[in-house]
Amino acid sequence: MSTPFFQPDSNIVKPYALMDLDDTLFQTQRKIDKWDLPTADVEDLVYATVNKENEPLSLMTQRQANLFNWLLISTELIAVTARDRDEIKRVKLPLDSWQVLTHGATIIQPNGDRLNSWLQHIYRELKPLQDKLKQLSQLFDKHSKSDDSQLVFKAHTDSFNNGSVNEDLTIYLAIKHAQKNHQALVELAKQLPHLVRDFDDDFYVHVNANNLAILPHAIHKRHAVQFLLDNHLDNERPSFGFGDSLADLPFLQLLDWYGMPNHGQLHNQLDAK
């Protein structure tokens, strides 16, 4: 019996590419300038998203656009993002496979429908936490409307419709700083466990740049990606992915290979060691 060695096969099996979006595949002009990204001359930039007024917003450098085009042709591209069902509509890229949205609270099937089994699971997890989320929402909403507040608060909600259930639930809370003071958000994150009883038992906090998110433990990109890998993706197909934040690392570690852009929170964390 001869020892088998690798031979090229023209019947290519496309890998899964599970990708964070914002600050991984595209970013605002402000961040392009901050990170001094290459191939970012005006004539090389292409738009990837629009804002709420449908005006062009986030951009891809020429290298990023080339990477995305390669991913579209060579892989089954799965978006894994903090964007919710409304926010993902403002991404003007051809994303036609599975989508993991709202930090993992929502899984969208390739046909565009929400995955009902995951929807029911998340409903059961979120329902008991609504009173505490409401308490936190009222606290931050009141504070953000005070004259001296620099906090911009938003509660992210979604509808849960399956059979006997037809209800809107709060999924997570987001806070920004009007002056983009990252350190102020870091200090606020340290105070949160003292504002609500048993806060750490029910919630975790993620801070990245000018975004602070208060999330139930059940809401995590890793949980949703694990569910997809176990129940809906072909385990014989290889998987890889990229993400820029510390919150991406847990889902990336589920994959066969993973990496990060040479900028952003995850890169800076490793670069500092």
C-alpha positions in Angstrom: 0.0 0.0 0.0 1.5 3.3 -1.0 1.5 6.3 1.3 -1.0 8.9 0.2 0.2 12.4 -0.4 -1.8 15.5 -1.2 -3.1 15.8 -4.8 -5.0 18.9 -6.0 -8.7 18.4 -6.5 -10.7 20.5 -8.9 -13.9 19.8 -7.0 -13.4 22.6 -4.5 -15.3 22.5 -1.2 -16.0 26.1 -0.2 -15.1 26.8 3.4 -17.3 28.8 5.7 -16.0 32.3 6.4 -17.6 33.7 9.6 -16.9 37.4 9.6 -17.5 40.4 11.9 -18.4 43.4 9.8 -17.8 46.8 11.3 -14.1 47.7 11.8 -13.1 44.3 10.3 -14.3 44.6 6.7 -15.2 48.3 6.6 -15.0 51.4 8.9 -15.7 55.1 8.9 -13.4 57.7 7.4 -12.4 58.8 10.9 -11.1 55.3 11.7 -9.4 55.0 8.3 -7.5 58.2 9.2 -6.8 57.0 12.8 -5.4 53.7 11.7 -3.6 55.1 8.6 -4.9 52.2 6.5 -3.2 51.6 3.1 -5.0 51.8 -0.3 -7.3 54.4 1.2 -6.9 57.2 -1.3 -10.2 58.8 -2.2 -10.2 57.1 -5.6 -9.7 53.7 -4.0 -12.4 53.9 -1.4 -15.8 52.2 -1.9 -18.9 52.6 0.3 -20.2 49.6 2.2 -22.9 51.1 4.4 -25.3 54.0 4.7 -26.6 55.9 7.8 -30.2 56.2 9.0 -30.8 59.0 6.4 -29.6 56.6 3.7 -26.4 58.7 3.2 -23.1 56.8 2.5 -21.2 56.1 5.7 -18.7 53.3 6.2 -16.0 52.6 3.6 -13.8 49.8 2.4 -10.2 50.4 1.3 -9.1 48.8 -2.0 -7.5 46.0 -0.1 -10.6 45.4 2.0 -12.8 45.4 -1.2 -10.4 42.9 -2.8 -10.6 40.7 0.3 -14.4 40.9 0.4 -14.6 40.0 -3.3 -12.4 37.0 -2.8 -14.5 35.9 0.1 -17.7 36.1 -1.9 -16.3 34.0 -4.7 -14.3 31.5 -2.7 -16.3 30.9 0.5 -19.8 30.8 2.0 -19.7 34.1 3.8 -21.6 34.3 7.1 -21.9 37.7 8.8 -21.5 37.7 12.6 -22.3 41.1 13.9 -23.7 43.3 16.6 -26.0 44.9 14.1 -29.6 44.2 14.5 -32.3 43.4 11.9 -32.7 47.1 11.0 -29.0 48.0 11.1 -28.0 45.1 8.8 -30.2 46.6 6.1 -27.9 49.6 6.0 -25.0 47.3 5.0 -25.0 47.5 1.2 -23.0 44.3 0.6 -24.3 41.0 -1.0 -24.8 38.9 2.2 -27.0 36.0 1.1 -26.0 33.1 3.5 -26.6 32.7 7.2 -26.4 35.9 9.4 -25.8 36.1 13.1 -27.2 39.4 14.3 -27.6 41.5 17.5 -24.6 40.0 19.3 -26.0 36.5 18.6 -29.6 37.1 19.7 -30.9 36.5 16.1 -30.0 34.0 13.4 -31.2 34.7 9.9 -31.5 31.8 7.5 -30.3 32.1 3.9 -33.9 32.6 2.8 -34.1 35.7 4.9 -36.3 34.3 7.7 -35.4 34.1 11.3 -34.4 30.7 12.6 -37.4 29.8 14.8 -35.7 27.3 17.0 -33.1 29.9 18.0 -35.8 32.6 18.3 -37.7 30.5 20.9 -34.5 29.7 22.8 -33.6 33.4 23.1 -37.2 34.3 24.1 -37.1 31.8 27.0 -33.7 33.3 28.1 -34.7 37.0 27.8 -38.2 36.9 29.3 -37.2 36.5 33.0 -34.7 39.4 32.6 -37.2 42.1 31.3 -37.8 43.7 34.7 -34.1 44.2 35.3 -33.5 45.5 31.8 -36.4 47.9 32.2 -34.9 49.1 35.5 -31.6 49.7 33.8 -33.3 51.4 30.8 -35.2 53.8 33.0 -32.0 54.6 35.0 -29.9 55.4 31.9 -32.7 57.1 30.0 -33.3 59.5 32.8 -29.6 60.2 33.3 -29.0 60.7 29.5 -31.7 63.4 29.4 -30.1 65.4 32.2 -28.5 68.7 31.3 -24.9 67.7 32.1 -25.0 64.1 30.8 -22.7 63.1 28.0 -24.2 59.7 27.6 -26.3 58.6 24.6 -28.5 55.7 25.6 -30.4 53.2 23.4 -32.3 50.0 24.3 -32.2 47.4 21.5 -35.5 45.5 21.2 -37.0 43.0 18.8 -40.3 41.3 18.3 -40.8 37.6 19.2 -43.5 36.0 17.2 -44.0 32.2 17.3 -47.4 30.6 17.7 -48.9 31.8 21.0 -46.1 34.4 21.6 -46.3 37.9 20.1 -44.2 40.2 22.2 -41.5 42.8 22.0 -38.5 42.2 24.3 -35.5 44.2 25.2 -32.3 42.3 24.1 -29.5 44.6 25.3 -28.6 48.2 26.2 -26.1 50.4 24.4 -24.4 53.5 25.7 -22.2 55.9 23.8 -20.4 59.1 25.0 -21.2 62.3 23.2 -17.5 63.3 23.2 -16.3 59.8 22.4 -14.6 59.5 25.8 -13.7 55.9 25.9 -12.3 56.1 29.4 -15.6 57.5 30.7 -17.3 54.4 29.4 -14.7 52.2 31.0 -15.3 53.8 34.4 -19.1 53.5 33.9 -18.7 49.8 33.2 -16.9 49.4 36.6 -19.9 51.0 38.4 -22.6 48.9 36.7 -22.5 45.9 39.1 -23.5 48.3 42.0 -26.6 49.7 40.2 -28.7 46.5 40.0 -28.9 43.6 42.4 -27.1 40.4 41.2 -25.9 42.3 38.0 -23.0 39.9 37.3 -25.3 36.9 37.6 -27.4 38.1 34.7 -25.3 40.4 32.6 -21.9 41.1 31.2 -20.5 44.3 29.8 -18.5 44.9 26.6 -16.7 48.1 25.9 -15.1 48.8 22.6 -14.1 52.3 21.4 -17.2 54.5 21.9 -19.6 51.6 22.5 -20.7 50.2 25.9 -23.1 47.2 25.7 -24.9 45.6 28.6 -25.8 42.1 27.5 -27.5 39.1 29.2 -25.2 36.2 29.4 -27.4 34.2 27.0 -26.7 36.8 24.2 -23.3 36.2 22.7 -22.0 35.6 19.2 -20.3 32.5 20.5 -23.6 30.8 21.5 -25.2 31.5 18.2 -22.2 30.3 16.1 -22.0 27.2 18.2 -25.6 26.5 17.5 -25.1 26.9 13.8 -22.0 24.7 13.8 -23.8 22.0 15.7 -27.1 22.0 13.9 -27.0 23.6 10.5 -23.5 23.8 9.0 -21.7 20.9 7.3 -19.0 19.7 9.7 -16.8 18.4 6.8 -16.4 21.9 5.4 -13.6 23.9 7.0 -14.3 27.2 8.7 -12.3 30.4 9.4 -13.1 33.9 10.4 -12.0 37.4 11.4 -13.0 39.9 14.0 -11.6 43.0 15.5 -12.9 43.1 19.1 -12.4 41.0 22.3 -16.1 40.1 22.0 -15.3 38.3 18.7 -12.6 36.1 20.1 -14.9 33.5 21.8 -16.8 32.8 18.5 -13.6 32.8 16.5 -12.1 30.2 18.8 -14.8 27.7 17.6 -13.5 27.8 14.1 -10.7 25.9 12.4 -8.6 29.0 11.8 -9.1 32.7 12.8 -7.4 36.0 12.6 -7.9 39.8 13.0 -7.2 43.0 11.1 -3.9 44.7 12.1 -5.9 47.4 13.9 -8.7 47.6 16.5 -9.3 46.3 20.0 -8.1 42.7 19.7 -5.0 43.6 17.8 -4.1 46.3 20.3 -4.7 43.9 23.3 -2.3 41.4 21.9 0.2 44.0 20.7 0.4 45.4 24.2 1.6 42.0 25.7 
